[in-house]
Amino acid sequence: MKRFILIFLLAGTCHAQCQPGLKCTDLPDKPTPTVRVKLIDESINRPVWLTLPVPHRTADKSFWIAQALVQASTIVDVEVSVNSLKKPGVVELNPLLGKHPSRLRYYGTNEALNFTIGYLSWRAKRSQDAAHEFGAKQSWDRWWVASAATVAVHMFGVGFTLAETRR
């Protein structure tokens, strides 16, 4: 019975889209995504908020490369830390994690931060792309800084852990 209802609903939807006498040009276009962007108006030297269309897909190759680097640095940092904790007398110095965190706690804490940084980078890149397409200058157009800082912090953590535990 459930399959019959599903097929009936899908057939009705297909029929509604294919009515005789209706051209494809009569159908409405999909909505255009927009983003609210803070731009600098040089004539009055003050910020101005505009709603601009998003020109293309925000999560492009450069965005995914940055996120892959963040994930790779997280994995390296966590695995080095977990393996170092197996040595006697070694404790975790990060107060967010506790003295002897599990691998689950490491990944849970780091992935929550990585998700937040990824989302904020995506939002910044979306605004930057819309502003550049509009031909405007933004007050801040470095969407990749948060990802680069995360990679740097993880690599510093790896170096610090290796230096302190391999005496």
Buried (B, 14 or more C-beta within 10 A) or exposed (E): EEEEEEEEEEEEEEEEEEEEEEEEEEEEEEEEEEBEBEBBEEEEEEEEEBEBEBBEEBEEEEBEEBBEBBBEBBEBBBEBBBEBBEEEEBEBEEEEBEEEBEEEBBBEBBBEBBEEBBEEBBEBBBBBBBBEEBEBEBEEBEBBEBBBEBBEEBEEBBEEBEEEBEE
